[in-house]
Amino acid sequence: MPNTRRNFAKGRMNLDVDERLLPDGEYRYAENIDVIDSEGDDVGAIENPLSNRQLTNLNLGVNVKEIGKFEDEAEDKIYWFTKSEIGCFLLEWDDINQLASIVLKDTRAEDNGRVLNLKETHLITGIVKIISEDTKKDLLIWTDDNIEVCSINIERAKTWGENEFTKEDILLIKKPPRYALKATPAYSNDGSNNIEDKFLTFCYRYKYRDGEYSALSDYTNYKFTPKPFDLNFFTLENEGMINSFNAVKLEFNSGEKQVTDIQLAVKNSNSNSIYIIETFNKALKGWDDNEDKSYTFSNSKLYSVLPEKELYRSFDNIPTKAKALTSIENIISLKI
C-alpha cells in the first residue's frame, strides 16, 4: 500500500487529481479545519475550528434568538444580544478565562416597562467598543433603529442585576439640567464688591459617571441692580449705575443618580467666554439625588474657562434612532 502521509503546507484542497498523485503540500479531503481567507500573509493557512461543545450553562429561557453580536479580538471576548420568551439579555464570553457573564438582563413586560427592548425585526448591526487605558472604563455602544442609541460601562452593568437599571442608565445621550438655575441678588460678608460694574448671567451643567459632560442649562437673566440715579454734572455720568449688591445666590438641582458632579458657570455680557465658578462632587458633599442646593457667588477668585464651542452647544445632536454606527479613534459616527 503506498504511503499517503503528507504535509499540507500549501493549505490547498485539490479534488482534480488522484490522491496518489497529489503534489506535496496539498490535500484532497479534510475534516474539522478552517482555511483562512484573507489578504494577508496567512491566506490559505489551515487552523482548527472551534468545536460545538457547550461552554456555558446560562438560563435564557426558550426560543432564544440572537439579535446581534460583537467580537472584541483585543480582549478575546464576545458580546451578544439575545431575546427569548422570558426577556432580553446582553451576554459576555471571556475566552481567556472561559467564563460567561450576564451584562444586562431585562425580564420586564415587553413594550410595557422593558428597557432593553430588543426586537427580532430590528437586528443590531452597529456595535462598537470604546477602549480606555483602564479596561474597567470600557464602553459598549450599540443601535438597532428601534430604541435610542445605547451606551454602557460594561463592568458597572454587570453589577446591576435583573431589571435593576433604567432607560437613563443605558442611553448614550446625557441630559443637561432641565431648568435654568435660580439667581437672586445677595450680600457677602467680605465687604468687597467685585461685581459692581458687571452684567452677569449664570448657568450650570452635569458631569456623568463615565466622564461625560452635558450641555449647559438655560441662562439666567442678567443680574444687575443699580443704585439710585446719581448724575455727575462734571462728567455727565450716572454714578449710580453700579451694582448695589456684591453677590448672587445661585440655587440649582443636584441631578439624577447618574450625575456625579455639578459645575456652575458665569458669563459676562461683553464676552463670549464662559467661566467655571465651582465644581461640586455629590459623593464628597454627601448630596442626595434631585436635591436643591445653593451657592453664593461674589466673584472673589480666579476661574477656569470653557472652550468657546460650549457657548453654542445647547444640546447633544444624537438621533433618537439610528440604523448603524461606526467608531474612528473613539469618535462615534451615526447613520440615520
C-alpha positions as CSV (number, residue, x, y, z in Angstrom):
1,M,0.0,0.0,0.0
2,P,1.5,3.4,-1.0
3,N,2.5,5.8,1.7
4,T,-0.1,8.7,1.5
5,R,1.1,10.7,4.6
6,R,1.8,14.2,3.5
7,N,2.2,17.7,4.9
8,F,-0.3,20.4,3.9
9,A,1.9,23.5,4.0
10,K,0.2,25.0,1.0
11,G,-3.2,24.6,2.6
12,R,-4.9,23.9,-0.7
13,M,-7.6,21.3,-1.4
14,N,-7.2,19.6,-4.8
15,L,-10.0,17.3,-6.0
16,D,-8.9,17.2,-9.6
17,V,-6.2,14.5,-9.4
18,D,-6.0,11.1,-7.8
19,E,-4.9,11.1,-4.1
20,R,-1.7,9.2,-5.0
21,L,-0.7,11.9,-7.5
22,L,-1.3,15.0,-5.2
23,P,1.6,17.4,-5.2
24,D,3.3,17.7,-1.8
25,G,1.6,20.4,0.4
26,E,-1.9,19.8,-1.0
27,Y,-4.8,17.7,0.3
28,R,-7.8,16.0,-1.2
29,Y,-10.2,15.8,1.8
30,A,-10.2,17.1,5.4
31,E,-12.4,17.5,8.4
32,N,-12.5,19.9,11.3
33,I,-10.4,22.5,9.7
34,D,-10.8,26.2,8.6
35,V,-8.9,27.7,5.7
36,I,-8.1,31.3,6.3
37,D,-9.4,33.6,3.6
38,S,-7.7,37.0,4.0
39,E,-5.5,39.4,2.1
40,G,-2.5,38.9,4.5
41,D,0.4,36.5,4.5
42,D,-1.7,33.8,6.2
43,V,-4.1,33.4,3.3
44,G,-4.8,29.7,2.7
45,A,-3.4,28.7,6.1
46,I,-5.2,25.9,7.9
47,E,-6.4,26.1,11.5
48,N,-8.6,24.0,13.8
49,P,-12.1,25.4,14.0
50,L,-13.9,25.9,17.3
51,S,-16.0,23.0,18.4
52,N,-19.7,22.9,19.1
53,R,-19.1,21.8,22.7
54,Q,-21.3,23.5,25.2
55,L,-19.3,26.0,27.3
56,T,-22.0,27.8,29.2
57,N,-25.0,26.9,31.4
58,L,-27.0,30.1,31.3
59,N,-30.8,30.0,31.8
60,L,-32.1,32.2,29.0
61,G,-35.5,30.6,28.6
62,V,-36.8,29.0,25.4
63,N,-36.8,30.1,21.8
64,V,-33.6,32.1,22.2
65,K,-32.9,34.3,19.2
66,E,-29.6,36.2,18.5
67,I,-30.2,39.8,17.8
68,G,-26.6,41.0,17.4
69,K,-23.0,40.3,18.4
70,F,-19.6,41.9,18.7
71,E,-16.2,40.3,18.7
72,D,-13.6,42.0,20.8
73,E,-10.4,40.4,19.4
74,A,-8.1,42.5,21.5
75,E,-9.6,41.2,24.8
76,D,-10.6,37.8,23.5
77,K,-14.2,38.5,24.4
78,I,-17.5,38.1,22.6
79,Y,-20.7,40.1,23.3
80,W,-24.0,39.1,22.0
81,F,-27.6,40.2,22.4
82,T,-30.4,37.6,22.7
83,K,-34.1,37.6,23.1
84,S,-36.3,34.7,24.4
85,E,-39.8,34.2,25.8
86,I,-38.7,35.4,29.2
87,G,-36.8,38.6,28.3
88,C,-33.8,40.2,26.7
89,F,-30.1,39.7,27.5
90,L,-26.7,41.1,26.8
91,L,-24.1,38.4,27.4
92,E,-20.3,38.3,27.5
93,W,-18.0,35.4,26.8
94,D,-14.4,35.7,28.2
95,D,-12.4,33.2,26.1
96,I,-9.2,33.7,28.2
97,N,-10.9,32.7,31.5
98,Q,-13.6,30.5,29.8
99,L,-16.2,32.5,31.6
100,A,-19.7,33.6,30.6
101,S,-21.3,36.6,32.2
102,I,-24.7,38.3,32.0
103,V,-24.1,42.0,31.4
104,L,-27.8,43.1,31.2
105,K,-30.9,41.1,32.0
106,D,-34.3,42.6,31.4
107,T,-37.4,40.4,32.0
108,R,-39.9,43.2,32.3
109,A,-43.0,43.1,30.2
110,E,-42.3,43.7,26.5
111,D,-43.4,47.2,25.3
112,N,-44.5,48.0,28.8
113,G,-41.6,48.8,31.1
114,R,-38.9,46.9,29.3
115,V,-35.8,49.0,28.9
116,L,-33.6,46.6,26.8
117,N,-36.5,46.2,24.4
118,L,-34.9,44.1,21.6
119,K,-36.8,43.1,18.6
120,E,-36.3,40.3,16.1
121,T,-37.3,42.7,13.3
122,H,-34.5,45.1,14.3
123,L,-31.2,43.3,14.3
124,I,-28.3,45.1,15.9
125,T,-25.8,45.8,13.1
126,G,-24.0,48.7,14.7
127,I,-21.9,47.8,17.8
128,V,-18.6,49.4,18.9
129,K,-16.4,49.3,21.9
130,I,-14.7,52.4,23.3
131,I,-11.4,51.3,24.7
132,S,-9.9,53.0,27.7
133,E,-6.5,52.7,29.4
134,D,-8.4,51.1,32.3
135,T,-10.4,48.2,31.0
136,K,-12.9,48.8,33.8
137,K,-13.9,52.0,32.0
138,D,-14.5,50.4,28.6
139,L,-17.9,51.3,27.0
140,L,-20.1,49.3,24.7
141,I,-22.3,51.3,22.3
142,W,-24.9,49.9,20.0
143,T,-28.0,50.8,18.0
144,D,-30.8,48.8,16.4
145,D,-33.1,51.5,14.9
146,N,-35.7,50.6,17.4
147,I,-34.7,52.1,20.8
148,E,-32.5,55.1,21.3
149,V,-28.7,54.7,20.8
150,C,-27.3,53.0,23.9
151,S,-24.0,53.1,25.8
152,I,-23.0,51.2,29.0
153,N,-19.9,50.8,31.1
154,I,-19.6,47.0,30.8
155,E,-18.2,46.3,34.3
156,R,-20.7,48.5,36.0
157,A,-23.6,47.0,34.1
158,K,-22.6,43.5,35.4
159,T,-23.4,44.7,38.9
160,W,-26.9,45.9,38.2
161,G,-28.8,42.6,38.4
162,E,-32.1,41.7,36.8
163,N,-34.2,44.7,35.9
164,E,-32.1,47.0,38.1
165,F,-31.4,49.6,35.5
166,T,-33.4,52.4,33.9
167,K,-33.5,53.9,30.5
168,E,-31.2,56.7,31.6
169,D,-28.6,54.2,32.7
170,I,-28.1,52.8,29.2
171,L,-28.7,55.7,26.8
172,L,-25.8,57.4,25.0
173,I,-27.3,60.9,25.3
174,K,-26.8,62.7,28.6
175,K,-29.4,65.2,29.6
176,P,-28.5,68.7,30.6
177,P,-30.2,70.4,33.6
178,R,-33.8,70.8,32.7
179,Y,-34.2,74.4,34.0
180,A,-32.0,77.4,34.5
181,L,-30.7,77.9,38.0
182,K,-32.3,80.5,40.2
183,A,-30.2,83.6,40.7
184,T,-31.0,86.1,43.5
185,P,-29.0,89.3,44.3
186,A,-27.4,89.0,47.7
187,Y,-24.7,90.3,50.1
188,S,-21.4,88.6,51.1
189,N,-19.6,89.2,54.3
190,D,-16.2,90.1,52.8
191,G,-17.1,93.7,52.3
192,S,-15.9,93.9,48.7
193,N,-17.9,94.4,45.5
194,N,-16.3,92.6,42.6
195,I,-19.5,92.6,40.5
196,E,-20.4,96.3,40.8
197,D,-19.8,97.1,37.2
198,K,-20.6,93.7,35.6
199,F,-23.6,92.3,33.9
200,L,-23.5,88.6,34.6
201,T,-25.6,85.6,33.6
202,F,-25.4,82.1,35.1
203,C,-25.8,78.5,34.0
204,Y,-24.7,75.1,35.0
205,R,-24.1,71.6,33.7
206,Y,-23.7,68.0,34.9
207,K,-20.9,65.5,34.8
208,Y,-21.9,61.9,34.4
209,R,-20.4,58.6,35.7
210,D,-18.2,57.9,32.7
211,G,-16.8,61.4,32.5
212,E,-19.3,62.8,30.0
213,Y,-20.4,66.5,30.4
214,S,-23.9,67.6,29.5
215,A,-24.7,70.7,27.6
216,L,-25.1,73.8,29.6
217,S,-28.5,74.7,31.1
218,D,-30.5,77.7,30.1
219,Y,-29.0,81.0,31.2
220,T,-30.5,83.3,33.9
221,N,-31.4,86.9,33.2
222,Y,-28.5,89.3,33.7
223,K,-28.3,90.1,37.4
224,F,-27.6,93.8,37.9
225,T,-29.5,96.1,40.4
226,P,-28.3,99.7,40.1
227,K,-28.1,102.2,42.9
228,P,-30.3,105.3,42.8
229,F,-29.7,107.7,40.0
230,D,-26.7,110.0,40.7
231,L,-25.7,112.3,37.9
232,N,-22.2,113.7,38.0
233,F,-22.6,117.2,36.4
234,F,-18.9,117.5,35.5
235,T,-18.6,114.2,33.7
236,L,-22.3,113.7,32.9
237,E,-22.1,110.1,34.1
238,N,-24.6,108.3,36.2
239,E,-22.5,107.3,39.1
240,G,-25.4,105.3,40.5
241,M,-25.0,102.8,37.6
242,I,-23.2,100.3,39.8
243,N,-24.5,97.1,41.3
244,S,-25.9,97.7,44.8
245,F,-25.4,94.0,45.6
246,N,-22.0,92.4,46.0
247,A,-23.0,88.7,45.5
248,V,-25.5,86.5,43.8
249,K,-27.2,83.5,45.4
250,L,-27.4,80.6,43.0
251,E,-29.9,77.7,43.5
252,F,-29.6,74.5,41.4
253,N,-30.6,70.9,41.3
254,S,-28.2,68.0,42.1
255,G,-29.4,65.8,39.2
256,E,-30.4,62.2,38.9
257,K,-28.4,59.2,40.2
258,Q,-26.2,59.1,37.0
259,V,-24.8,62.6,37.8
260,T,-21.6,62.7,39.8
261,D,-20.7,66.4,39.6
262,I,-22.3,69.7,39.2
263,Q,-20.5,72.7,37.6
264,L,-21.7,76.3,38.0
265,A,-20.7,78.7,35.3
266,V,-20.9,82.5,34.6
267,K,-20.7,84.7,31.5
268,N,-20.1,88.5,31.3
269,S,-22.3,90.4,28.9
270,N,-19.3,91.8,26.9
271,S,-17.6,88.4,26.4
272,N,-18.2,85.0,24.8
273,S,-16.1,83.3,27.5
274,I,-17.8,81.0,30.0
275,Y,-16.1,80.5,33.3
276,I,-16.5,77.6,35.7
277,I,-17.3,79.1,39.1
278,E,-17.3,76.0,41.2
279,T,-17.5,72.2,40.9
280,F,-19.4,70.1,43.4
281,N,-18.9,66.3,43.7
282,K,-22.1,64.8,45.1
283,A,-20.3,61.9,46.8
284,L,-17.8,64.1,48.6
285,K,-20.5,66.6,49.6
286,G,-22.9,63.8,50.7
287,W,-25.7,65.1,48.5
288,D,-28.6,63.0,47.5
289,D,-30.1,62.9,44.0
290,N,-32.5,65.6,42.8
291,E,-31.8,67.8,45.8
292,D,-32.0,71.6,45.7
293,K,-28.7,73.3,46.6
294,S,-27.4,76.8,46.8
295,Y,-24.1,78.7,46.4
296,T,-23.2,82.3,46.9
297,F,-21.1,83.9,44.1
298,S,-19.1,87.0,44.9
299,N,-16.5,86.9,42.0
300,S,-13.6,86.8,44.5
301,K,-11.3,84.3,42.9
302,L,-9.9,83.1,39.6
303,Y,-11.9,80.7,37.4
304,S,-11.2,78.3,34.6
305,V,-12.6,79.0,31.2
306,L,-14.6,76.6,29.0
307,P,-14.0,76.2,25.2
308,E,-16.0,78.8,23.2
309,K,-17.9,76.0,21.4
310,E,-19.6,75.2,24.7
311,L,-21.4,78.5,24.4
312,Y,-23.2,77.3,21.2
313,R,-23.8,73.7,22.5
314,S,-27.4,73.9,23.5
315,F,-28.0,70.2,23.1
316,D,-26.2,67.0,22.0
317,N,-27.0,66.1,18.4
318,I,-27.8,62.4,18.9
319,P,-30.7,61.0,16.9
320,T,-33.4,59.1,18.8
321,K,-32.9,56.2,16.3
322,A,-30.0,55.2,14.1
323,K,-29.6,52.4,11.6
324,A,-25.9,52.0,12.0
325,L,-22.8,53.4,13.8
326,T,-19.0,53.3,13.4
327,S,-16.1,54.4,15.6
328,I,-12.9,56.0,14.4
329,E,-10.4,56.7,17.1
330,N,-13.2,56.5,19.7
331,I,-15.3,59.1,17.9
332,I,-18.8,57.8,17.1
333,S,-20.5,58.3,13.8
334,L,-24.2,57.5,13.4
335,K,-26.3,56.8,10.3
336,I,-30.0,57.5,10.4
